[in-house]
Amino acid sequence: MPNGKAAGEPCIQLLDDYRCALFGNPSRPKVCADFHAAEYTCGRNREEALTILIHLEDETSPNQTGLLKRISQ
């Protein structure tokens, strides 16, 4: 995605079964290739992963809606 993507927006390479269409392909972006799934980022299942991602997006939002950002203001 040459222009990036918004948080919560699916990648254009995401297949219907949630696999990456570019996995193993040399054209896969470096940020994706360098990512290593771990339980603290992906949970133990898809539901946990989505909960974690929503939390991370909230905490890093440029709108400063995350709890840590509210506390530090």
Backbone as XML, in Angstrom:
<?xml version="1.0"?>
<chain id="A" units="angstrom">
  <residue number="1" name="MET">
    <atom name="N" x="0.853" y="-1.162" z="0.000"/>
    <atom name="CA" x="0.000" y="0.000" z="0.000"/>
    <atom name="C" x="0.905" y="1.232" z="0.000"/>
  </residue>
  <residue number="2" name="PRO">
    <atom name="N" x="1.195" y="1.741" z="-1.160"/>
    <atom name="CA" x="2.170" y="2.819" z="-1.306"/>
    <atom name="C" x="1.888" y="4.051" z="-0.440"/>
  </residue>
  <residue number="3" name="ASN">
    <atom name="N" x="0.644" y="4.336" z="-0.189"/>
    <atom name="CA" x="0.286" y="5.509" z="0.618"/>
    <atom name="C" x="-0.054" y="5.141" z="2.052"/>
  </residue>
  <residue number="4" name="GLY">
    <atom name="N" x="0.279" y="3.930" z="2.461"/>
    <atom name="CA" x="-0.033" y="3.474" z="3.812"/>
    <atom name="C" x="-1.504" y="3.112" z="3.938"/>
  </residue>
  <residue number="5" name="LYS">
    <atom name="N" x="-1.939" y="2.869" z="5.159"/>
    <atom name="CA" x="-3.348" y="2.551" z="5.403"/>
    <atom name="C" x="-3.728" y="3.048" z="6.782"/>
  </residue>
  <residue number="6" name="ALA">
    <atom name="N" x="-4.976" y="3.349" z="6.938"/>
    <atom name="CA" x="-5.478" y="3.816" z="8.229"/>
    <atom name="C" x="-5.596" y="2.648" z="9.200"/>
  </residue>
  <residue number="7" name="ALA">
    <atom name="N" x="-5.464" y="2.943" z="10.479"/>
    <atom name="CA" x="-5.662" y="1.911" z="11.508"/>
    <atom name="C" x="-7.056" y="1.328" z="11.351"/>
  </residue>
  <residue number="8" name="GLY">
    <atom name="N" x="-7.144" y="0.026" z="11.461"/>
    <atom name="CA" x="-8.440" y="-0.649" z="11.339"/>
    <atom name="C" x="-8.830" y="-0.973" z="9.909"/>
  </residue>
  <residue number="9" name="GLU">
    <atom name="N" x="-8.113" y="-0.420" z="8.955"/>
    <atom name="CA" x="-8.391" y="-0.701" z="7.545"/>
    <atom name="C" x="-7.626" y="-1.958" z="7.149"/>
  </residue>
  <residue number="10" name="PRO">
    <atom name="N" x="-8.310" y="-2.948" z="6.561"/>
    <atom name="CA" x="-7.595" y="-4.161" z="6.157"/>
    <atom name="C" x="-6.590" y="-3.863" z="5.045"/>
  </residue>
  <residue number="11" name="CYS">
    <atom name="N" x="-5.508" y="-4.575" z="5.047"/>
    <atom name="CA" x="-4.516" y="-4.482" z="3.981"/>
    <atom name="C" x="-5.154" y="-4.984" z="2.685"/>
  </residue>
  <residue number="12" name="ILE">
    <atom name="N" x="-4.791" y="-4.365" z="1.582"/>
    <atom name="CA" x="-5.350" y="-4.796" z="0.293"/>
    <atom name="C" x="-4.861" y="-6.187" z="-0.102"/>
  </residue>
  <residue number="13" name="GLN">
    <atom name="N" x="-3.814" y="-6.681" z="0.558"/>
    <atom name="CA" x="-3.287" y="-8.013" z="0.268"/>
    <atom name="C" x="-3.881" y="-9.098" z="1.170"/>
  </residue>
  <residue number="14" name="LEU">
    <atom name="N" x="-4.805" y="-8.728" z="2.055"/>
    <atom name="CA" x="-5.408" y="-9.699" z="2.969"/>
    <atom name="C" x="-6.455" y="-10.526" z="2.229"/>
  </residue>
  <residue number="15" name="LEU">
    <atom name="N" x="-6.258" y="-11.840" z="2.243"/>
    <atom name="CA" x="-7.187" y="-12.752" z="1.561"/>
    <atom name="C" x="-8.417" y="-13.010" z="2.430"/>
  </residue>
  <residue number="16" name="ASP">
    <atom name="N" x="-9.440" y="-13.598" z="1.852"/>
    <atom name="CA" x="-10.679" y="-13.883" z="2.590"/>
    <atom name="C" x="-10.453" y="-14.772" z="3.804"/>
  </residue>
  <residue number="17" name="ASP">
    <atom name="N" x="-9.428" y="-15.607" z="3.767"/>
    <atom name="CA" x="-9.148" y="-16.504" z="4.902"/>
    <atom name="C" x="-8.087" y="-15.905" z="5.840"/>
  </residue>
  <residue number="18" name="TYR">
    <atom name="N" x="-7.867" y="-14.575" z="5.720"/>
    <atom name="CA" x="-6.961" y="-13.796" z="6.579"/>
    <atom name="C" x="-5.478" y="-14.098" z="6.350"/>
  </residue>
  <residue number="19" name="ARG">
    <atom name="N" x="-5.147" y="-14.763" z="5.269"/>
    <atom name="CA" x="-3.739" y="-14.971" z="4.933"/>
    <atom name="C" x="-3.266" y="-13.817" z="4.053"/>
  </residue>
  <residue number="20" name="CYS">
    <atom name="N" x="-1.958" y="-13.612" z="4.026"/>
    <atom name="CA" x="-1.359" y="-12.564" z="3.205"/>
    <atom name="C" x="-1.126" y="-13.085" z="1.788"/>
  </residue>
  <residue number="21" name="ALA">
    <atom name="N" x="-1.594" y="-12.345" z="0.801"/>
    <atom name="CA" x="-1.403" y="-12.738" z="-0.594"/>
    <atom name="C" x="0.057" y="-12.623" z="-1.015"/>
  </residue>
  <residue number="22" name="LEU">
    <atom name="N" x="0.854" y="-11.862" z="-0.266"/>
    <atom name="CA" x="2.265" y="-11.669" z="-0.618"/>
    <atom name="C" x="3.221" y="-12.457" z="0.253"/>
  </residue>
  <residue number="23" name="PHE">
    <atom name="N" x="2.717" y="-13.300" z="1.148"/>
    <atom name="CA" x="3.591" y="-14.032" z="2.058"/>
    <atom name="C" x="4.604" y="-14.843" z="1.267"/>
  </residue>
  <residue number="24" name="GLY">
    <atom name="N" x="5.879" y="-14.680" z="1.593"/>
    <atom name="CA" x="6.941" y="-15.389" z="0.895"/>
    <atom name="C" x="7.366" y="-14.745" z="-0.412"/>
  </residue>
  <residue number="25" name="ASN">
    <atom name="N" x="6.683" y="-13.709" z="-0.833"/>
    <atom name="CA" x="6.985" y="-13.022" z="-2.067"/>
    <atom name="C" x="8.001" y="-11.912" z="-1.784"/>
  </residue>
  <residue number="26" name="PRO">
    <atom name="N" x="9.034" y="-11.773" z="-2.597"/>
    <atom name="CA" x="10.035" y="-10.726" z="-2.351"/>
    <atom name="C" x="9.459" y="-9.309" z="-2.358"/>
  </residue>
  <residue number="27" name="SER">
    <atom name="N" x="8.307" y="-9.113" z="-2.977"/>
    <atom name="CA" x="7.701" y="-7.775" z="-3.012"/>
    <atom name="C" x="6.931" y="-7.436" z="-1.728"/>
  </residue>
  <residue number="28" name="ARG">
    <atom name="N" x="6.869" y="-8.387" z="-0.807"/>
    <atom name="CA" x="6.184" y="-8.136" z="0.464"/>
    <atom name="C" x="6.910" y="-7.006" z="1.198"/>
  </residue>
  <residue number="29" name="PRO">
    <atom name="N" x="6.166" y="-6.027" z="1.752"/>
    <atom name="CA" x="6.813" y="-4.908" z="2.436"/>
    <atom name="C" x="7.694" y="-5.371" z="3.599"/>
  </residue>
  <residue number="30" name="LYS">
    <atom name="N" x="8.789" y="-4.653" z="3.809"/>
    <atom name="CA" x="9.741" y="-4.987" z="4.866"/>
    <atom name="C" x="9.075" y="-4.994" z="6.236"/>
  </residue>
  <residue number="31" name="VAL">
    <atom name="N" x="8.185" y="-4.040" z="6.489"/>
    <atom name="CA" x="7.520" y="-3.975" z="7.796"/>
    <atom name="C" x="6.747" y="-5.267" z="8.072"/>
  </residue>
  <residue number="32" name="CYS">
    <atom name="N" x="6.163" y="-5.835" z="7.050"/>
    <atom name="CA" x="5.418" y="-7.090" z="7.208"/>
    <atom name="C" x="6.378" y="-8.271" z="7.366"/>
  </residue>
  <residue number="33" name="ALA">
    <atom name="N" x="7.395" y="-8.302" z="6.520"/>
    <atom name="CA" x="8.360" y="-9.402" z="6.571"/>
    <atom name="C" x="9.100" y="-9.434" z="7.907"/>
  </residue>
  <residue number="34" name="ASP">
    <atom name="N" x="9.356" y="-8.267" z="8.496"/>
    <atom name="CA" x="10.089" y="-8.191" z="9.761"/>
    <atom name="C" x="9.221" y="-8.484" z="10.977"/>
  </residue>
  <residue number="35" name="PHE">
    <atom name="N" x="7.903" y="-8.466" z="10.811"/>
    <atom name="CA" x="7.010" y="-8.697" z="11.949"/>
    <atom name="C" x="7.037" y="-10.176" z="12.333"/>
  </residue>
  <residue number="36" name="HIS">
    <atom name="N" x="7.224" y="-10.427" z="13.629"/>
    <atom name="CA" x="7.188" y="-11.792" z="14.145"/>
    <atom name="C" x="6.054" y="-11.884" z="15.159"/>
  </residue>
  <residue number="37" name="ALA">
    <atom name="N" x="5.082" y="-12.703" z="14.832"/>
    <atom name="CA" x="3.926" y="-12.853" z="15.713"/>
    <atom name="C" x="4.356" y="-13.378" z="17.075"/>
  </residue>
  <residue number="38" name="ALA">
    <atom name="N" x="3.807" y="-12.778" z="18.105"/>
    <atom name="CA" x="4.059" y="-13.201" z="19.483"/>
    <atom name="C" x="2.752" y="-13.074" z="20.246"/>
  </residue>
  <residue number="39" name="GLU">
    <atom name="N" x="2.603" y="-13.824" z="21.309"/>
    <atom name="CA" x="1.347" y="-13.816" z="22.049"/>
    <atom name="C" x="1.005" y="-12.423" z="22.583"/>
  </residue>
  <residue number="40" name="TYR">
    <atom name="N" x="2.014" y="-11.633" z="22.957"/>
    <atom name="CA" x="1.709" y="-10.309" z="23.506"/>
    <atom name="C" x="1.156" y="-9.356" z="22.443"/>
  </residue>
  <residue number="41" name="THR">
    <atom name="N" x="1.380" y="-9.644" z="21.159"/>
    <atom name="CA" x="0.801" y="-8.814" z="20.105"/>
    <atom name="C" x="-0.363" y="-9.477" z="19.396"/>
  </residue>
  <residue number="42" name="CYS">
    <atom name="N" x="-0.406" y="-10.794" z="19.399"/>
    <atom name="CA" x="-1.417" y="-11.511" z="18.624"/>
    <atom name="C" x="-2.385" y="-12.333" z="19.464"/>
  </residue>
  <residue number="43" name="GLY">
    <atom name="N" x="-2.125" y="-12.441" z="20.765"/>
    <atom name="CA" x="-3.004" y="-13.248" z="21.598"/>
    <atom name="C" x="-2.925" y="-14.721" z="21.246"/>
  </residue>
  <residue number="44" name="ARG">
    <atom name="N" x="-3.922" y="-15.457" z="21.712"/>
    <atom name="CA" x="-3.968" y="-16.898" z="21.451"/>
    <atom name="C" x="-4.967" y="-17.270" z="20.382"/>
  </residue>
  <residue number="45" name="ASN">
    <atom name="N" x="-5.731" y="-16.287" z="19.915"/>
    <atom name="CA" x="-6.709" y="-16.548" z="18.867"/>
    <atom name="C" x="-7.073" y="-15.219" z="18.201"/>
  </residue>
  <residue number="46" name="ARG">
    <atom name="N" x="-7.899" y="-15.279" z="17.165"/>
    <atom name="CA" x="-8.233" y="-14.066" z="16.397"/>
    <atom name="C" x="-8.938" y="-13.029" z="17.269"/>
  </residue>
  <residue number="47" name="GLU">
    <atom name="N" x="-9.847" y="-13.458" z="18.135"/>
    <atom name="CA" x="-10.572" y="-12.515" z="18.991"/>
    <atom name="C" x="-9.612" y="-11.751" z="19.898"/>
  </residue>
  <residue number="48" name="GLU">
    <atom name="N" x="-8.672" y="-12.457" z="20.522"/>
    <atom name="CA" x="-7.679" y="-11.783" z="21.365"/>
    <atom name="C" x="-6.808" y="-10.849" z="20.535"/>
  </residue>
  <residue number="49" name="ALA">
    <atom name="N" x="-6.427" y="-11.271" z="19.351"/>
    <atom name="CA" x="-5.592" y="-10.436" z="18.483"/>
    <atom name="C" x="-6.295" y="-9.122" z="18.167"/>
  </residue>
  <residue number="50" name="LEU">
    <atom name="N" x="-7.574" y="-9.193" z="17.844"/>
    <atom name="CA" x="-8.320" y="-7.975" z="17.523"/>
    <atom name="C" x="-8.440" y="-7.060" z="18.735"/>
  </residue>
  <residue number="51" name="THR">
    <atom name="N" x="-8.640" y="-7.639" z="19.917"/>
    <atom name="CA" x="-8.709" y="-6.842" z="21.142"/>
    <atom name="C" x="-7.384" y="-6.130" z="21.384"/>
  </residue>
  <residue number="52" name="ILE">
    <atom name="N" x="-6.285" y="-6.832" z="21.224"/>
    <atom name="CA" x="-4.958" y="-6.248" z="21.414"/>
    <atom name="C" x="-4.707" y="-5.144" z="20.389"/>
  </residue>
  <residue number="53" name="LEU">
    <atom name="N" x="-5.043" y="-5.397" z="19.132"/>
    <atom name="CA" x="-4.824" y="-4.393" z="18.092"/>
    <atom name="C" x="-5.645" y="-3.136" z="18.333"/>
  </residue>
  <residue number="54" name="ILE">
    <atom name="N" x="-6.887" y="-3.301" z="18.749"/>
    <atom name="CA" x="-7.731" y="-2.137" z="19.057"/>
    <atom name="C" x="-7.105" y="-1.323" z="20.182"/>
  </residue>
  <residue number="55" name="HIS">
    <atom name="N" x="-6.615" y="-2.015" z="21.208"/>
    <atom name="CA" x="-5.963" y="-1.334" z="22.329"/>
    <atom name="C" x="-4.712" y="-0.587" z="21.850"/>
  </residue>
  <residue number="56" name="LEU">
    <atom name="N" x="-3.874" y="-1.244" z="21.057"/>
    <atom name="CA" x="-2.658" y="-0.607" z="20.559"/>
    <atom name="C" x="-2.981" y="0.600" z="19.678"/>
  </residue>
  <residue number="57" name="GLU">
    <atom name="N" x="-3.998" y="0.470" z="18.839"/>
    <atom name="CA" x="-4.402" y="1.594" z="17.993"/>
    <atom name="C" x="-4.887" y="2.758" z="18.846"/>
  </residue>
  <residue number="58" name="ASP">
    <atom name="N" x="-5.651" y="2.478" z="19.886"/>
    <atom name="CA" x="-6.141" y="3.534" z="20.770"/>
    <atom name="C" x="-4.980" y="4.229" z="21.476"/>
  </residue>
  <residue number="59" name="GLU">
    <atom name="N" x="-4.025" y="3.445" z="21.950"/>
    <atom name="CA" x="-2.897" y="4.003" z="22.691"/>
    <atom name="C" x="-1.946" y="4.813" z="21.812"/>
  </residue>
  <residue number="60" name="THR">
    <atom name="N" x="-1.944" y="4.547" z="20.510"/>
    <atom name="CA" x="-1.020" y="5.244" z="19.620"/>
    <atom name="C" x="-1.745" y="6.198" z="18.673"/>
  </residue>
  <residue number="61" name="SER">
    <atom name="N" x="-2.991" y="6.453" z="18.932"/>
    <atom name="CA" x="-3.797" y="7.321" z="18.073"/>
    <atom name="C" x="-3.265" y="8.750" z="18.058"/>
  </residue>
  <residue number="62" name="PRO">
    <atom name="N" x="-3.172" y="9.370" z="16.888"/>
    <atom name="CA" x="-2.757" y="10.775" z="16.839"/>
    <atom name="C" x="-3.799" y="11.692" z="17.489"/>
  </residue>
  <residue number="63" name="ASN">
    <atom name="N" x="-5.003" y="11.182" z="17.686"/>
    <atom name="CA" x="-6.055" y="11.965" z="18.349"/>
    <atom name="C" x="-5.889" y="11.978" z="19.854"/>
  </residue>
  <residue number="64" name="GLN">
    <atom name="N" x="-4.881" y="11.276" z="20.357"/>
    <atom name="CA" x="-4.559" y="11.193" z="21.779"/>
    <atom name="C" x="-5.764" y="10.758" z="22.608"/>
  </residue>
  <residue number="65" name="THR">
    <atom name="N" x="-6.401" y="9.681" z="22.180"/>
    <atom name="CA" x="-7.539" y="9.154" z="22.927"/>
    <atom name="C" x="-7.144" y="8.042" z="23.874"/>
  </residue>
  <residue number="66" name="GLY">
    <atom name="N" x="-5.913" y="7.555" z="23.760"/>
    <atom name="CA" x="-5.466" y="6.439" z="24.587"/>
    <atom name="C" x="-5.353" y="6.826" z="26.054"/>
  </residue>
  <residue number="67" name="LEU">
    <atom name="N" x="-5.563" y="5.869" z="26.929"/>
    <atom name="CA" x="-5.517" y="6.090" z="28.371"/>
    <atom name="C" x="-4.182" y="6.670" z="28.806"/>
  </residue>
  <residue number="68" name="LEU">
    <atom name="N" x="-3.070" y="6.100" z="28.333"/>
    <atom name="CA" x="-1.759" y="6.602" z="28.743"/>
    <atom name="C" x="-1.556" y="8.046" z="28.301"/>
  </residue>
  <residue number="69" name="LYS">
    <atom name="N" x="-2.049" y="8.393" z="27.128"/>
    <atom name="CA" x="-1.908" y="9.771" z="26.676"/>
    <atom name="C" x="-2.800" y="10.704" z="27.479"/>
  </residue>
  <residue number="70" name="ARG">
    <atom name="N" x="-3.982" y="10.229" z="27.872"/>
    <atom name="CA" x="-4.862" y="11.077" z="28.710"/>
    <atom name="C" x="-4.237" y="11.319" z="30.068"/>
  </residue>
  <residue number="71" name="ILE">
    <atom name="N" x="-3.599" y="10.313" z="30.631"/>
    <atom name="CA" x="-2.977" y="10.442" z="31.944"/>
    <atom name="C" x="-1.801" y="11.404" z="31.889"/>
  </residue>
  <residue number="72" name="SER">
    <atom name="N" x="-1.033" y="11.372" z="30.795"/>
    <atom name="CA" x="0.186" y="12.172" z="30.718"/>
    <atom name="C" x="-0.088" y="13.634" z="30.355"/>
  </residue>
  <residue number="73" name="GLN">
    <atom name="N" x="-1.304" y="13.968" z="30.042"/>
    <atom name="CA" x="-1.609" y="15.367" z="29.667"/>
    <atom name="C" x="-1.800" y="16.242" z="30.868"/>
  </residue>
</chain>
